[in-house]
Amino acid sequence: MLSKKRTFFQKILLICKGIGMGVANKIPGVSGGIVALAAGFYEELIFSFSKFNKTAFSLLLKREFRAFYQHVNGSFLSLLFLGVIISFFSASLILDQLIQHYPKYVWGMFFGFILASVFLIWMQSKRYTYQEYILTLLGIIAGLLVSFLSPGQENDNLFFVFFCGMISISGMILPGLSGSFLILILGNYTLLLVDSVNALYFTLVDLASLNFNFTDNPNRMELLGVILIFALGSLTGLLVLSKVLRWLLLNHKEKIIATLVGFILGSLSASWPWKRVVKKNNYDLNPDRHELFWPKFDQSENIYVILFIFLGFGIVTLLEIYGKKSTKN
C-alpha cells in the first residue's frame, strides 16, 4: 500500500495536495481528510500513519534512520507535510484575507470541492448493498448533528486540552469531520488555534534573537505548556486512530467509505455559502452561530457564487481525471 518512486512532477503535485490539505484543516467546518480522499491518497496516508509502531520506534532507538524513513513511507509523508507547512505560512494567510473580504465566493468553491468529492467517491465505489445505504444514512445523520452543535465554554484544564488534541487530528484522518470545527464546538478554538499558536510564534521569534525574557512571562509559559499538551494529544490521536482506520480499510473498506460519504454529505451545511450570523438577543456575543438561507438568483453576487461552486467542482474533477491518467502511465 506504500507508494512507488515518484517523478519530479508527481512530487510537486503531492506538495500541492499537502497545501490544499493544510488550508482545509485550518477552516472550521472543512476537513483536510476530504482533500486526501478526493485527491486519491487517503489510503496511503492512513497506511503510512499506521506504520508508526514498535518497529518504527525500535529503528529510531537503533539510529537506523534510513530504515525508519523507508518503514514509515517517509518520501510520501515528507512531501505531503512540506505542503502543509507551506500552507501554514502562505496559503492559509491568503485564504484568511479572501474569507474576510469574499466569504461567499470562498465557501462556494469549497462547497463545489466537497460536492465533487462525494460524487467521485460514489462513482468509484462498488455496487452498494442495503448495509452500505444504511451506513450512509447514519453518516448523514451524524454529520448533521455535529454541524449544528453550539460552541461550548473555554477550558484550559490540561487533561481536556490533551483530549482536544486527540479530537483535532480527526480532521486530517476522517473526511467530512473538521478537527478545527470540533475544537470550536468544545470551546477551545481561540485558546488552542489562536492564543497558543501566537505564543509559540512569538517564542520562536524571541529564541531566534536570543531573547529569553519570555520565561518571566507566566501567561506565555502557560500557553506554551498548553500547546505542548495539545501536540502530544494530537500525536496520540494520530497513532491510535490511524491503526483503527487501517484495520477498517483492510477488512471493511466499502462499509467505511459508505459511512464517510454519508458524513461528508451531512456536514455540507458547514460550508454552505449562504449563511448569516444570528443572535438570540442584544447580549449574545457568540460570533460563530449561523443561520443558513436560500439565495435569490436574481442577484448578480449569487450568480457568481454558483459559478465558484462549479469552478470548485471542476477543479476536483480535473484532478481526478489527471490522477487516473498518471496512474495508467
C-alpha positions in Angstrom: 0.0 0.0 0.0 3.1 2.3 0.2 4.0 4.5 -2.7 6.3 3.7 -5.6 9.1 6.0 -6.8 7.6 9.3 -7.9 8.6 11.6 -10.8 9.5 15.2 -10.2 6.1 16.4 -11.4 4.3 13.9 -9.1 6.4 15.2 -6.2 5.3 18.8 -6.9 1.7 17.7 -7.2 1.9 15.9 -3.9 3.2 19.1 -2.2 0.3 21.0 -3.8 -2.1 18.4 -2.3 -0.4 19.0 1.1 -1.0 22.7 0.7 -4.7 22.0 0.0 -4.9 19.7 2.9 -3.3 22.2 5.2 -5.6 25.0 4.1 -8.7 22.8 4.6 -7.6 21.7 8.1 -7.5 25.3 9.3 -11.1 26.2 8.4 -13.8 25.2 10.8 -16.3 23.0 9.0 -13.9 21.8 6.3 -11.9 18.6 6.7 -8.4 18.0 5.3 -9.3 14.4 5.0 -11.7 15.3 2.2 -8.7 16.6 0.2 -6.9 13.3 0.8 -9.9 11.2 -0.2 -10.7 13.3 -3.3 -7.1 13.5 -4.4 -6.6 9.8 -4.2 -4.0 9.5 -1.4 -6.3 8.8 1.6 -5.5 5.1 1.9 -1.7 5.7 1.5 -2.0 8.4 4.2 -3.7 6.1 6.7 -1.4 3.2 6.0 1.7 5.5 6.4 0.5 6.8 9.7 -0.2 3.3 10.9 3.5 2.4 10.3 4.5 4.5 13.4 4.6 1.4 15.6 7.0 -0.5 17.8 9.2 -1.4 14.7 9.5 2.3 13.8 10.5 3.4 17.3 12.9 0.4 17.6 14.6 1.6 14.4 14.8 5.1 15.8 16.4 3.9 19.0 19.0 1.9 17.0 19.7 5.1 14.9 18.8 3.3 11.7 17.3 6.4 10.3 17.3 5.3 6.6 15.4 2.1 7.5 13.0 4.2 9.7 12.4 6.6 6.8 11.5 3.8 4.4 9.4 1.9 7.0 7.0 4.9 7.6 6.9 5.8 3.9 8.9 9.0 4.6 9.2 10.1 1.0 5.4 10.4 0.8 4.9 12.0 4.3 7.7 14.5 4.0 6.4 15.8 0.7 2.9 16.0 1.9 3.7 17.8 5.2 6.0 20.1 3.4 2.9 21.3 1.6 1.0 21.5 4.9 3.8 23.7 6.4 3.9 25.9 3.3 0.1 26.4 3.6 0.5 27.4 7.2 2.9 30.3 6.3 1.4 31.3 2.9 -1.8 29.9 1.5 -3.6 29.9 4.9 -2.8 33.6 5.3 -4.0 34.4 1.8 -7.1 32.4 2.5 -7.8 34.3 5.7 -7.9 37.5 3.7 -10.1 36.0 1.0 -12.6 34.7 3.6 -12.6 38.1 5.2 -13.3 40.0 2.0 -15.0 37.4 -0.2 -16.6 34.8 2.1 -19.4 33.6 -0.2 -17.1 33.0 -3.1 -14.5 31.1 -1.0 -17.2 29.0 0.7 -18.8 28.4 -2.7 -15.6 27.0 -4.1 -15.2 24.7 -1.0 -18.8 23.6 -1.4 -18.0 22.6 -5.0 -14.9 20.8 -3.8 -16.9 18.7 -1.4 -19.8 18.0 -3.8 -17.3 16.8 -6.4 -15.5 14.6 -3.8 -18.7 12.9 -2.8 -19.7 12.3 -6.4 -16.4 10.9 -7.4 -16.1 8.7 -4.3 -19.6 7.4 -5.0 -18.8 6.7 -8.7 -15.6 4.7 -7.7 -17.4 2.6 -5.1 -18.7 -0.9 -6.0 -22.4 -1.5 -6.1 -24.0 -0.6 -2.7 -25.8 -3.2 -0.6 -28.6 -2.3 1.8 -26.0 -2.3 4.6 -23.9 0.4 2.9 -27.1 2.5 2.3 -27.9 2.3 6.0 -24.4 3.3 7.0 -24.5 6.2 4.6 -27.8 7.4 6.1 -26.3 7.1 9.6 -23.3 9.0 8.4 -25.6 11.8 7.1 -27.4 12.0 10.5 -24.1 12.1 12.4 -22.7 14.8 10.1 -25.8 17.0 10.6 -25.7 16.6 14.4 -22.1 17.7 14.5 -22.7 20.6 12.1 -25.4 22.1 14.2 -23.8 21.8 17.6 -23.3 25.1 19.5 -19.8 26.0 20.8 -19.0 25.3 24.4 -17.1 27.2 27.0 -13.2 27.6 27.0 -11.5 25.1 29.3 -7.7 25.2 29.8 -7.5 22.0 32.0 -4.6 20.1 30.6 -6.4 16.8 30.6 -9.2 18.4 28.5 -6.5 20.1 26.3 -5.0 16.6 25.7 -8.5 15.3 24.7 -8.9 18.3 22.3 -5.6 17.3 20.7 -6.8 13.7 20.1 -10.1 15.1 18.7 -8.4 17.7 16.5 -6.4 15.2 14.5 -9.6 13.6 13.2 -9.9 16.4 10.6 -6.8 15.1 8.9 -7.8 11.5 9.0 -11.6 11.4 8.8 -13.1 13.0 5.6 -16.0 15.3 6.5 -15.1 15.7 10.1 -13.4 19.0 10.7 -10.9 18.9 13.6 -10.9 22.7 14.0 -14.7 22.8 14.0 -14.8 20.1 16.7 -12.4 22.3 18.8 -14.7 25.2 18.2 -17.6 23.1 19.5 -15.5 22.1 22.5 -15.0 25.8 23.2 -11.2 25.9 22.8 -10.7 27.2 19.3 -9.3 30.6 20.4 -7.2 29.1 23.2 -5.6 26.3 21.1 -5.6 27.6 17.5 -5.1 31.3 18.1 -3.6 32.3 21.5 -1.3 29.2 21.9 -0.2 29.3 18.3 0.6 33.0 18.6 2.5 32.4 21.8 4.6 29.7 20.0 5.3 32.0 17.1 6.5 34.9 19.3 8.6 32.5 21.4 10.3 31.2 18.2 11.0 34.8 17.2 12.4 35.6 20.7 14.6 32.5 20.5 15.9 33.4 17.1 17.0 36.8 18.5 18.4 35.1 21.7 15.9 36.9 23.8 14.8 34.7 26.8 12.8 37.2 28.7 9.6 35.3 27.8 10.5 32.8 30.6 9.5 35.6 33.0 6.0 35.9 31.4 3.7 33.4 33.2 0.9 33.8 30.6 3.4 32.9 27.8 4.8 29.9 29.7 1.3 28.7 30.4 0.3 28.9 26.8 3.4 27.1 25.7 2.5 24.3 28.2 -1.0 24.2 26.7 0.3 23.8 23.1 2.8 21.1 24.2 0.0 19.1 25.8 -2.2 19.7 22.7 0.5 18.5 20.4 1.0 15.3 22.5 -2.7 14.7 22.4 -2.7 15.2 18.6 0.1 12.7 18.2 -1.6 10.1 20.4 -4.8 10.5 18.5 -3.0 10.2 15.2 -1.3 6.9 16.2 -4.4 5.3 17.7 -7.0 6.4 15.1 -4.8 5.6 12.1 -4.4 2.0 13.3 -8.1 1.6 13.8 -8.8 3.0 10.3 -6.1 0.8 8.7 -7.9 -2.3 10.1 -11.3 -1.0 8.9 -10.0 -0.2 5.4 -8.4 -3.7 5.1 -11.4 -5.6 6.4 -14.5 -3.4 5.7 -13.4 -0.9 3.0 -16.8 -0.5 1.4 -18.6 0.0 4.6 -16.2 2.6 6.0 -16.3 4.5 2.7 -20.1 4.5 2.7 -20.1 5.9 6.2 -17.6 8.6 5.3 -19.6 9.6 2.2 -22.7 10.0 4.5 -20.7 12.0 7.0 -19.4 14.3 4.2 -23.0 14.8 2.9 -24.2 15.6 6.4 -21.5 18.1 7.1 -22.1 20.0 3.8 -24.1 22.6 5.7 -20.9 23.8 7.4 -19.6 25.0 4.0 -22.9 26.3 2.6 -22.1 29.7 1.1 -25.3 31.5 2.1 -25.3 31.9 5.9 -25.6 34.9 8.2 -24.6 35.5 11.8 -27.6 35.4 14.1 -28.0 36.5 17.8 -30.6 35.4 20.2 -30.6 38.8 21.8 -28.5 42.0 22.0 -26.3 40.4 24.7 -25.4 37.4 22.6 -21.6 37.8 21.8 -21.1 34.5 20.1 -20.0 35.2 16.5 -20.0 31.5 15.5 -23.7 30.9 15.4 -25.0 31.0 11.8 -28.3 30.6 10.1 -28.5 29.1 6.6 -30.7 30.6 4.0 -31.7 30.1 0.3 -30.2 32.7 -2.1 -32.1 34.9 -4.5 -30.9 34.1 -8.0 -31.8 37.4 -9.4 -28.8 38.9 -7.6 -25.5 39.0 -9.5 -23.5 38.2 -6.4 -25.3 34.9 -6.0 -24.8 34.0 -9.7 -21.0 34.5 -9.1 -21.2 32.2 -6.1 -22.8 29.5 -8.2 -20.0 29.9 -10.8 -17.5 29.4 -8.0 -19.3 26.2 -6.9 -19.0 24.9 -10.5 -15.3 26.0 -10.5 -14.6 24.1 -7.3 -16.4 21.0 -8.7 -14.5 21.3 -12.0 -11.1 21.6 -10.3 -11.6 18.4 -8.3 -12.9 16.5 -11.3 -10.0 17.6 -13.5 -7.5 16.5 -10.7 -9.3 13.1 -10.6 -9.0 12.7 -14.4 -5.3 13.6 -14.3 -4.7 11.3 -11.4 -6.2 8.3 -13.3 -4.0 9.1 -16.4 -0.9 9.4 -14.2 -1.7 6.0 -12.6 -2.1 4.3 -16.0 1.2 5.8 -17.3 
